[in-house]
């Protein structure tokens, strides 16, 4: 999947900023996100950003991290 800055919603970019700030955890089984300790209500954002190669789990379930592509998208925005 090829995601460009224009294809990302404001919500997607907000999630990327939250991941960059260390405020997100991600499940490796469903790619569900937890932001600031609360389940993220948009169940499709985590899998979509993971599939696009913008975020990933560090190791197993735990803190989400930006991939190099995720960093590039944030810098370009």
N, C-alpha and C positions, 0 to 999 in steps of 0.2 A: 504494500500500500504506500503510495506516495502522497504525503501530506505537506501542503505549503502553508505559509503564514495566512494567506487569504482564505484557505479552507477551514481554518480553526475559528471556532466561535469565541466570544468573549469569555464564556465559561471555561472552555478548553485552556485558554491562556491564563486564566485565574488559577486553574488547577496546576498548570506548569509552574507558576510563581509560587504556589503553596508547596509544591514538591521541592523547588529550589531552596525554599526557606526551611526545609526540614519538618514541615507540618503534616506530612502525609505518610500513611502506611498503606501497604498493598498486599493483597492475598495472592499467592502464586497459583492457586487453584482456579479462582474465578476472576482475578485481577480487580476485585472489588476494592474501593478506596475508603479509607477512614481519614477524615480531615479534622484536625484539632480534637481527636478522640471521639468524634461522632461519625457514624456511617454517612457516606456521601449519597444523597438521594438519587442522583442520576447514575443508575446502574450501568449505563453504557459508556460513560466517559473513560473509566479506567481501562476496560478492554480495548476501546478505540485508540487511546493514546499509546497503550502497550503494543498493539498490532502495528501502529504507525512507526514504532521504534523510537518514541519520544520519552517514555518512562520505562522503568524496570524495577523489579525487586532486587535488593542488595543480595540477599541470600535467604531463600525460603520466604515465608511470610514475615514482613517487617517493614522497615523504612523504605519508602519509594525513593528512587534517585532519577535524576535526569540523565539521559544518554547524551553523547556528544551532539546528536541531532536535536534533542530537546534544548540543549544550551544554545545552539545556533538559532533556533526558532525564537527563543526569548530575546537574544541579542538583536535579532532583526526586527523585532516588534517595536 
